[in-house]
Each structure stands twice: as C-alpha cells, then as structure tokens.
C-alpha cells in the first residue's frame, strides 16, 4: 500500500481553487451551504460543479490536443453543432438515443476533420481548427435555421438538468469522463505517446509511434468531448441556441488547460488539473454572481484573478520561490547549528556575536538589507 | 467593349422605363445586418412579408455583421437604381460617404431599428423603438400589479455597455423611482442569452435565501427570462406566482411560458420596422410628404390576458 500522494493533491491549482472558493465564502457567507431538495443536492458549490462541467469536459479534450503541441479552436462551434443536431433530431420525432448518437457522431466527424487537416495535410493546428470555428457556427445556424430550437423530450433534458444519486447529471458525466481519460493516459502507454508526439513529432515517428493516427484520434476525441458538452448545454436550457451555445468557450477550455499546468509547447499535461482549472474559472463566475458586485466588474475581477494565478505558476515565480526556499533551508540549518554550539558552550553574551553565527553568514540572501 | 456599354445602357433605360411606368410598385433595397439573433431573423421575414403585401419589389442583402458588406450592398442598390433603400446599420459611424452617394442619386434612405452618428439630412427618416420606454412600460406594469406591498426585484441585464441594456435599465428604474416599496436588490448581466440568464438566476436564488424573499424578476430580453424561469422552477418555486416574471421583446417562447402561467408580462419590440418605413416611402413618392425624422414604434404590453396561444402561433413562423 503506497503512501497517500498528498503532494500530488496539494499544488498550485488546488490551492488556487481553494483560494477562490474561500474568497467566495468571504463575499457570500452561504456559499458552502448545501441542502437536499427534491431528491438532489442544491447549493452554490453544486452550481460551480454543475456549470463548470461543460468547460471541464471541453478542457479534458483540449488538454490532449494541447499536449500534442496543437490547439483546437473549434470546440465552441462543435458544441453548437452537436446541440443543434440533437435538438432538431428529437423535434423531428427521432428517439433520444438516436438524437444523442447523431450529435456525438457530428462531433466525432468535426474532430476527424480537424485531425485530418492537422495530421495528414500538416496545416498548423491554430489555422486548421479556425476553419471549423467559423464554419461550425454557420453549420449550426443552418441546422436550426437561425432560431432557438426548443424541445421537451424528458430523457434529453435529463442529461442537462437531471440528477444521479443527488448529483447533477453533467457533474456525473464530467467525472466519469475525467476518470476514464486519466486511466487511459496514465495506466496505458497512450499518455506517453501523446507526450512524445508533443515534444518532437519527427523523433516520435522515427521511434515507431504512428503519430498521424495518434493526432487524428486525439482531435476526434476532442470533438467528441465538445459534442458531449454541447448536448449538456442544449439540454440545460431545453433548446439549441446556435448563435450563443459554446460561444468563446474554446478560450475558457484553453485557459483551463493552461491553468492546469499543461504546456502550450506540448509534452506536459494533466487532465485532472485541467478539470480543476475549469472549476477555478467557474468558481469565479459563480462567485461574481452571488457576491452582488455590479456586472461592470465581472471581466476585470476575472482577469485580475487569472493573472494572479498565472503569475504564481510562471517559471519566474517558481524560480523566486525556489531561491527563497533554498535560502530558508540553509538559514534554518545555520541557526540550528548556532543554537546547538551556544548550548554546548555559552561563553559569550549572545550567540549572534560568534563569527560562525553572524547574520550575514546565516542569512546571506537577505544580508544586503542590513549592510 | 462598346457592345457591353450599349447593353448596360439599354438595361438602364429599361429599368428607368419600368420604374416610371409602374410608380406604385417600388423597388426597394434592404441591407440587413445579418442573422445575429432570432429577433433579427423575424425582422427580415416580416420585412419580406410587408413588401409582398404592398407589391414592393424587395432586394435583400445580408451583410453578415460587417459594415463593409453593407456599404457594398448600398452601392450596389444605387447602381441598380432602386427607388429607396432600407438600412439596419450594424454600427453607428462611417456612413457619411455612402449615404452621401445615395443622396446625390436622389434615393431616399430609411434607417431601421438603429440610428447613426452623422448629419440628419443623409436619411429620410429612421424607424426605431424607444428602448427607454420599453423598460418604463415593464416597470409601470409591475408597479400597477404589485401595488403597495414591499417588492424585491432581481434584474437580468443585457450585455454590459450595450445600448438596449443601458436604456432598458434606465426606463425600468424611472418607472419604479417614485415607489419606495420597489427595490432592485440584485442586478447582473445575462448577456441576452438563455443559458447565462439561467446561470445568473440560479446564483441570485442561492444568494437570496432560496428566492423566498423575491417578488419579481425583470429581464432585459425574453430569452434570459426563459432561462430564469427554468432556474426558478429548478429551485422548487413557481415562476409567475411566487416570483413575477416581466421581460421585453415578445418572442414566441415567452408566450408559451405565459400560456403555462410561468411568465406575467412582456413588452413587444416589434419586428415590423419595415411597415411604417414603406408607409412613409409611399407617401413620399406620391406627393413628396416629408415624414418626421424619427418614427417611434409602439411598445405594446402583452399579458396572459392577450391570448398568448394565438400570439405564439402568429409569431412562431417568423424565424425567431
């Protein structure tokens, strides 16, 4: 039985999430209050999980893509396409299962399209996926004919607003997907393949990884994740809003992945931390709503907190912290040695008088402050 | 080259002849912004209907939210020698030169729905709604309905900084200003969308004791109200009874909610901007009647007493 990996649970991301949640609690004392109502949990914290689920799912797929040194700008538009397909299909009399399958197939197809452009045609990912980012919303508008297609199919609505064991369905879906994806990349060699392609695609190919196939698979899974998020968002409002569903969410997904420590240069990624990143973003959104600040502050507050988190994570901050950390250890050792030697032979009046215990010697990194 | 020129000339004469021969049926160019919202789609289809009803030959150009496309379309209309041009300007600035060209060609221009920054002699008239009045009508309805009871209101604002959000907030506040029992206790932006409206309302309900102390929800558009209604239902309360719902726009789905007793009032932002525009154009063409510079459309209040089912059926085909 291995030791509980505490240092893997406590890191910049989780501390930042705890910080944002704490801030919310200070602004709104009832933030952590969770009630049992109509057979499900009800409270602001549940809202954070529930509303954060679509972005968390997007972030999961996006993390895989970014780990291969790519990016998928089309996920927001793919969400709109998937929602539009699901809504129009149930309205046309198809079964819920068929509508969901249709929407997932649409998402998968969009992902394969992106993957083919990136892997086979070697188009740069940012441009390749920009095509679908623009065209996808148009396709969604064509499907819905520009209006909001509402539906009342109870099974489809259940995906967005129902609950399982008291937890909202979107949370359950997002959690299962995260678990599945994490196991897939960390318990098999797939994660290593993705990292290898992200670090150096040519080297990975020469080493025997079928990098083209891998890229297509990664982009298709990202499209699939976007479709799942799209179905959830459509089910949440009982309708497909082609103009607004998933609008700008690709940026939230990229941000969540980056907050989660995934490198935009490829090769380093963490799906659970990307999910934590998505929750940080949503915790800020929900916090702003319950805090009662005027809406003009929303974006400024968000930008400020994000900047702070990214600054803490930046290589510069890590360097500074490590520098102080090293100094601290040395100072501790030095003062401890001084104290011991003074205990053994307390000759002079103060331990600080001893040459081996001088401030300059024990605290070399801050000695400039007294010189 | 000369053949082409001659053909063009012949075509020009032909259009000139046909337009002079049939003074009653006008050819009107309509430069629409694009399909940014359901309301805009409805405006487009109502404009086409109105044109058909009056025997107006409508040339429609979709600008896909770009001013340069609108300018191109207007230049195209001028080149085709239309009798009048309708424009729903996507932005307020940068119209002097192209509208000046229309003026030189003696083609009257009518602005629909939005105004422009520029000399007023560039256009014949503008047809638009009074957004401050829309907010005021909504507020007055609430004041009349609730009476003297204390009333805590939550407001779902439109996109921060957008003109309709500013004006609809202002009008509503004007209406409740003289009544101390009405208080807007929370106000946040729902970006005019359903999902944001629902999310914001969920937050409000948590923050205000599960919504038990709330008396009314005022949304700057119906889409946000529909989202808010779902949030109220999810919280175990009855929208329309426990919390009154008043909003603006009168899109079909709010009439569906009204029919179910979940919404109480909506103020119409009519998609029929073209009707009044065609009226003034016909009068102007006939005997040169110069209309007033600003034509304000009616801001009609709809409540469940106004046959919500019929209103829904009447509107659902318009492309909202």
Interface residues (C-beta under 8 A of the other chain):
Chain A: X28 X30 X37 X38 X42 X43 X44 X47 X51 X141 X145 X146 X147 X148 X150 X161 X233 X236 X237 X238 X239 X241 X243 X244 X245 X285 X286 X288 X289 X290 X292 X294 X295 X296 X298
Chain B: X35 X36 X37 X38 X41 X157 X160 X161 X186 X187 X188 X189 X191 X193 X194 X195 X198 X199 X200 X202 X203 X204 X206 X207 X223 X226 X227 X230 X234 X235 X236 X253 X319 X320
